Amino acid sequence: MASTPTSLPASSASSVSRIAEARQGRASAAVTVAASVASFLAGMDVLIVNVALPTIAADLGGDMAVQQWVVDGYTLLFAALLLLAGSLADRFGAKRVFLVGAALFGWASLFCSFAWSMAALVVGRCLLGVASALILPASMSLINEANPDPRRRAWALALWGAGGASASAVGPLLGGLLTPIHWSLVFAINVPFCLLILALAPRIATSPRRPIRFDWVGQTLALIGLAALVAGIIEVGSIGAGAPATLALLGVGFVALVAFAYSQTKVVAPMMPLGLFHVRGMQVALQIGFIMIFNWYGMVFICTMFLQNERHMGAFAAGLVFVPSAFVTIFGNLFGGRIITARGARFSITLGLSIMIVGFLFEFLTPAPIPVWVVATGLSVVGFGAAITTPAAAGVVLHSVDAAQAGIASAMFNTFRQVGGAIGVAVFGVVATFLPSLDVALRVVFLASALLLAYVLAFELLRWRER
């Protein structure tokens, strides 16, 4: 009687292994595409509206403060809910939260497209902020789950970073292209991307779920604190720093954020575990994320107004100024992935920050008035440096914590980025109202950005030297 084989021949086992690897590769590719598209959407929607603001204001009405709210309504909710979204991704699975966010993003984009007033548009932008908060940390978690190999994960993170960083440059360009047709298209353009993400859903593996608690007290205090703080900063330029409403908003924001920090030491399951601030890699990454986006969002907000109001350029022409930086940023992210693999995160972060500082100083030191070609060149240099830095900083976050904390750590990293962006738009918008011209305001942005990045670079080098 013939014996039953207990194992496959070597050739068959090899074939099965190759098939399994191919399936894993396809699944990983689907996750990387979906996550990168989501990163692109989240980044693009911050800045695509900037070029369209003068046209929207002419159609729906609104002063500088209202236009700031069209931008910050998105970034504020995005920032305030990222930590909760990170917890939701851990609790219900990154895939489920990611797809819900993509569906909401598409619906909110259509709502913005049909906005009948500035108030309705701000509401729609807030809904888009909620959707972005759901998809961004979940997208990082999905990449982490689908790419257990460190080298493949580094490359996937580079593509994910390319999506977000290139969107910062492509956003104003698309805004310039679409606004002359109708401003509503700057929101409707999101819908096909959302449909692509949902179409890839069947190829994304189900994510693990972890039984964690929600910190509703902390979430409420964070939302109140950030909203009041940003509103108070915006109102400094609108009604004055000494106005009772301004002082009240700033006071409420400060008290709520202090109460939030205190609450995190008392709850069983904090939404922002303060222990992560003691992790060396998190300290560097969080500062990089905050200051980089603080500079970039504030610069693009003032830059688009400078080009249209002081250089008297149309929306399309102003958008073209961002074309070089779009291509350079995409190349920088792909090139940055190779640098991370070859030289590591420390080298990539140091190189990227140094390049950004050079770009900002180049623009600041140019004699007045600032030529348009200098603005375009400076944007490209800064964008290239940011493209190298962002995936390296994201990788530091994922490598600094346990796998069980990847979702919340990713949410903290992106929270600091978006909080920086919201405050950057508010602060630089206020600065512009007190200066004699947008040319001067833009120079202040360039100098402040270079100095802040120099501080981050010094901190990063010091921490690595101590290590």
N, C-alpha and C positions, 0 to 999 in steps of 0.2 A: 504494500500500500504506500502510495507516494506521500511524502510529508508535505504539509502546508507551509509555504514560505512565510516567514515572520517579518521579513523586511523587504523593501524594494531593492532592485539592483541599483548599482551606483549611478548608472546613466539615467534611470527613471527618477531616482531621488534628486539628481542634479536638475532634471527637467522641471520637476515639481518646485524645486527651490527657485529656478529662474522665473517660473510662472508667478510664484508668490511675490518675488521681488518686482516683477513687472506691474503686478496689481498694486503693490504698495507704492511704486513710483507714480502710477497714474493717479492714485488717491492723493498722494502728496502734492502732485502738480495741480490737481483740482482745488485743494485747500489753498495752495500758494496763490493761484489765480484769484480765487474768491476773496481771500484776505487782502491781497494787494489792491484789488478793485475797491474793496471797502475802505482801505487806507486812503486811496485816491479820492474817493467821494468825501470822506470826512475832512481831508485837507482842502479839497477844491471848494467846498461850500463855505469855508471861512472867507475866502478871498475872491471868488467869482463875482460876488455881489458888489465889491468895491467900485469897479469901473462903472457899474450900472447905477450907482447911487444918485448922481446928479440927474439922470433921466427919470429914475423912480420918484425922486423928490419933486421934479417938475410936474409929474403926472399925478402923484398922490399927495404932495405937500410934505413939509417937514424941514426943520432946521438942522444944524450940526448935531445937536444932542439926539434928535430922533434918528438921524442917519447912523450915529454911533450905536444906537440900540438895535438897529437892523443887523449890525455885525455882532454886537455883544449879546443880543438875545440868543443867538446860536451858541457862541463860545461859552457863555455863562452856564446855560443848562448842560451843555456838553461837559464842562469842567465839574460842575457841582454833582452830577449824577454818575460820573465815571466809577467812583469807588463802590457805590451801590451796584452798578452794572457788573463790576468785577466779582462781587459777592454772588450776584444772580447767576453769572456764568459758572461759578464753582458749584452752586446749589442745584441748578436745573440743567447744567451741561452747556458747554460753550456753543455747541452747534445750534441748540434750540434758541438760545438768546440771540445768537448771531442772525439767524433767519428771521426772527420776529423783528429785530432792529432793521433789517434790510427791507422788509415789507412796510414798516412804518416810515422809513425814509422815502420810499416811493410815494406813499400816500401824502405825506407832508409836503413833498415837492410839488405835487399837483395842487394842493391847497394854496401854496405860495404863488403858483402860476396864475391863479384866479383871484388873488387878493384884491379887494375893492377899496381898501384904505391902508394907511400906514400902520394903524393898530392891528388890522387883520394880518398884515405882512409880518409884523413883529411876533404875533402869536404863532404863525406858521414857522417862522425861524426858530422859535423856542421848541416847537415839536421836532424840527430837524435836529436840534441840539440833543433832545432826548434820544432820538434814533441813533445818532452818532455815538452817544455814550454807550448804547447797547452793543454796537457792532465793533468798536475799536478794540477794547480789551479782550473781547471774545475772539477776535481775529488773531491776536497774538497768542492766545491760549491754543487755538486750533493749529497754528504753525508749530508750536511746541509739541503738541500731541502727535502730529503727523510726521515729524522729523526727529526721531530719536538720535540719529547720527549727528554729531556736532557740526561736521563740515556741511552737510546738507541743510542743517538748520541755519547756519551762518549765511548760506546762499539764499535761502528762503526769506530770511530776515532782511537781506539786502534788497530783494525784490519788493518786500513789504514796505521797506523804507523808501524805495524808489517811487512807489505809489503815492505815499504821503508827501514826500519832498517835491516831486515833480508837479504834483497838484498845486502846490503853493505858487509855482511859476506858471503852470498852464491855466489856472483859474482866472487870473486877470486877462489872459489872452482870449479864452473862450468868452469871458464877459464882454470883451471888446468886439468880438465877432458877432455875438448874438444880440447885444443891446440895440444896435441900429435897426435890426429887424423888429424886435419887441423885447422889452426887458423881462417879460414873463418867461422867455426861453432860457434864461440863466438858471431857472429852477426846473423847468421841464426836461432839460438835458440830463438830469439825474435818473429819470425813470428807466431808460434802457439799461443803464448800469445795474440798477436794482434787479431788473428782470434777469440779467445775466447771472447775478449771484444766486438768485432763487433757482435758476435752471441747473446750476451746478450742485444743488443740495443733495440729490441722490448719490453723488460720488463722495460725499463727505461722511466719514465714519461717525457713528454716534459717540458723543463725548461722555466721559465718566461724570457721575454726580456725587457730590459730597454733602453730607448733612450738616450744614452750617447755619448759624443764627444770623438774623439781620439786626443791625444797629439803627433802629428807626430814630432814636433820639439824636444820635450823631449825624445822621443824614439830614434831619430837619435843621439842626443848628448850622451845619455846613452850608446848606442851601440859603438860609436866611443871612448868614454872615457874608457869603460871597456876593449875593445879590445886593445887599445893602452897601457893601464896600464899593463895588463897581458903580452902582447908582450914585453914590456920594462923590466918587471921583469925577464922573461925567457931569454932575451938577455943579462942580467947582467951576468948570468952564461955561456953564449955562446961566447960573444965577449967582455965582460968586462963592468964594470959600467961606465967607462969614455969614452966609444966609442960614437961618434956623433949620431949614429943611436939609441943607447940605451937612451941617454939623450933626443933626439927628441921624441921618443915614450913616455917616461915618462912625458915629458912636455906637449905633446898633450893630454895625458890621464888626467893629472891633470886639465888642462884648460877646457877640455870638460866636466869633471864631475862638476867643479865649475859652468860652464855655465848651466849645467843641473839643478843643485840645484837652481840657480837664476831663470831659466825659469819656475820652478814649482810655483814660487810666482806670476807669471804674467799671466799665461794662465787661461782660464775660466775653463777648465776641465783637471787638471794635472793628469799625469799617476801615480804619487806618491804624493798623498795629504800630504803636510808637517804637517798638523794638526794632522795626525795620530801618529806622533812622540811624541806628547804631551800626548797621552793616556798611562797611567801607564803600563797596560798589554802589549801593543805593545812594549814599551821600553825594557821590560824584554825579551819577546819572540824573538825580532829581534836580540838582542845580543846573546842569547842562540843559535839561528839558525845559525848565522854567525860563531861563534867560534867553536861550536861542529863540523860542517862539515869542517871547515878550518883544524882542528886537524885530523879528521878521514881520509879525502881524502889524505892529505899530508902524514900521517903515512902509509897508505896502499901503496901509490906510492913508498915510500922509502923502506918499509918492503919487498915488492915483489922483488925489486932489490937486497936487502940485502940477502934474502934467496937464490936467484938464482946465484948471482955474488960472494958473500962472503962465503956462505954456500954450494955453488955448487950443489944446489938442482934442479931437473928438474921441469917443469911446473906443472906436476901432484902432485909431492911431496910438492911443495910450496903451491899448492891449498889446500892440506890436512891440512895444518897448520891452515886454517880458518874454518875447520869443527866444532870444539867445539864452536866457537863464533857464528856460524850460528844457532845452536840449542839453545844456551843460549839467543841469541837475540830474536828469535821467542817467547820463553817462557817469556822473559822480557816484550815484548809488550803486551801479553795476561795478564800477571800478573799486568802490569802497568795500564790496563784498570780497574781492580778491585781496585787498590790503588786510582785512581782518583775518582772513585765512592764513596769509603769509606772515604777517607781522604782529597780529594780535590787537586787542581793543585799545590798549594803552597808546600804541603808536598811532592808530587811526584817529583817536580822539584828539591827541596832541596836534597832529597834522591838520585835521579839520578845523579846530578852533583857531589855529594860527592863520590859516587861509582866510577865514572869515574876518579876523581882525585886520588883515591887510586890505581886504575889500572895503570895509567900512572906512578905514583911514584914507584910502585912495579917494573915496567920494568926499570925505570931509575936507581934505587939503586942496581940492580943486578950486581955483579962483572963481568968484561969483561973476555972473550967475551960473549955476550948475548946468552944463550942457546936457542935452538928452542922451547923447552917446555915453557920457560918463555914468549917468544913472543906469543905463542898460548894462554897461560893463561891470559896474559895481554889483548890481544884482546877480550877474552871472558868477562873479568870483565868490560872493557870499553864499549863493546857492550851491556852488560846487563844494565849498567847505562844509556846509550843513549836510549835504548828501553823504559825505564821508563820515561825519560825526554821528548822525542819527541812528543808523543800524548798529554801530558799535556801542552806543549808549544803551540801546534796547537789548543787545546781547549781554551787556554787563548786568542789566536788571535780571534777566532770566538765569544767568549763571550765579547770581549772588544769593538766591533763595532756594528753598526746597521746592520740589515739583508741586506739592500741595498748596504752596503760596504763590504760584506763578500768576494766577488770575488776579489776585489782589495787588501783587507787586506791579504787574503790568498796568493795572488801573491807577495805582499811585503815580507811576511814571507819566502816564498820559494825562492824569489830572493836573499835575504840576505844569505840563506843557500847555494845556488849554487855559488854566488859570493865568499863566504867564501871558498868553495871547489876549485874553479878555482885559487884563489890567494894562497890557501894552497899548491896545487901541484906546482905552479910556485915558491913560496918562498922556500919550503923545497927542491925542486929540485935544486935550486940555492945554497942553503946551502950545499947540498951534494957535489957539484962540488968544493967547497973551503975547505973541510975537508979531513983529511988524509985517512979516511976509512968510509964505510957505517955503520959500527958498531958505530962509533962516531956520525955520522949524525943521526942515529936512536935514540941515547941517547939525542941529542939536541932536536929532535922532541918530545920525551917523556917529557922532562923537560919543554919545552916551552908550551906544551899542558896542563900540570898540572897547570902551573902558570896562563895561560889564563882562564882556567876553575875556578880557585880559585877567580879570579877577578869577573867573572860572578856570582859565588855563593855569594860573598860579596855584589855585586850590587843588586842581587835579594832579599837577606835578608834585606838589608837596605831599599829598596823600600817598601817591605811589612811591615816593622816596622814603616815607616813613615805613611803608610796608616792606 
